[in-house]
């Protein structure tokens, strides 16, 4: 687990906030950098799946720090987590996923 992931989880300090294993899943209609829109479109086609929100924790980049990005992904009926948002081809970082349901409360239509 990345140091930044540990720091974020401890800083938020809630039982529902924890690191999760999230697999990539190809969704043809998905676009890079549009995780919320991708998730909503995916759920329109897959009513038995649910939304999930949290943070992407990127690599430590020295003086530039660590990218911590709000993010949305989907969960299937077996509670397996999948990221349907394709990565930008220029993005070479590895990410860890941290759940945080509080992000979803800031959504506005």
N, C-alpha and C positions, 0 to 999 in steps of 0.2 A: 504494500500500500504506500502511495506517495505521502511524503511529509505534509504537503498542502492538504491532502484529503483528511488526514488525521486532525490537523489544525481546524479545518472547516467543521468537521463533525463535532469536535469538542467545543468549538465556539458557539455553534447553533444549540448544542446541548439539549436535544429532545430525543425521546425514545424512538420516534418515527424516522429520524434522520440516521441513515447508515449507508455504507458503500454497497453497491449491488453489481452483480455480473450482468452485463447487458450485451447481447449479441446483435450483430448487424443483420438486417433483413431487407432484401431488395423490394422496393415498392416503386413501380415504373413511373408513377405520377409525382413522386417526391422530388423536391429541388433543394440544393445545398443552401444552408443558412435560413431555412424557413421551417424550423422544427414544429412550431405550433400549427401552422397551416397544413403541413404534411400529416401530422397526427390527426387533426380534425378530418381531413379528407379520407385518411385510412379508416377511421372509425365510422365514417359514412358507409363504407363498403363492408365493414366487419363489425357487426353490432354485438358480437359476443366477446370482443376485446375491450379493454379499458385504457384510459389515459394514465400517464404517470409523469410527474414533474420532479425536477431536481437540478443538479449541477453537473457540468462536465469539468473535470479537473485536468488541466493539461500538464505538460512537462515543465520542469523548472528551467528557466532560460536565463539564469544569471541575473544581471542588472535589470533585465526586462521583467523579471518575476515569473509568476505562474498564472496562466490563464484560468479563470474560474468563471464559467459561462452558464447562465440559466438555460435549461434545456427541457424538452418534452419528448417522451417516447411512449411506446405501447406495451401492454401486458396481455398475454393470451389467457385462456381459461385455466391452464395449468400453472398460472402465476409465473411464467417465464417472461423475462423482459427483453424487448427488441427495439433497436434504434433503426427507424426507417428513413431517417434523413441521411442522404448521401454526403460524404465528406468532399470538401473542395479538393481538387487534385493537387493544389499547392500546399495543403496542410499535411505535414509529416509527423505531427505530434501523436503520442499515444494518450488516451484519455481514460480516466476512471469516472464512474458514475456514482453520485451521491443523491439519494432520494431526499426530497423536501416538499411535502404536500403544500406548504405555505406559498410556494410560487404560484400554484394554480389559483389562489384567491385574488391575485392581481390581474387576472385576465379580464379584459373588457371587450365586448363585441364590437 
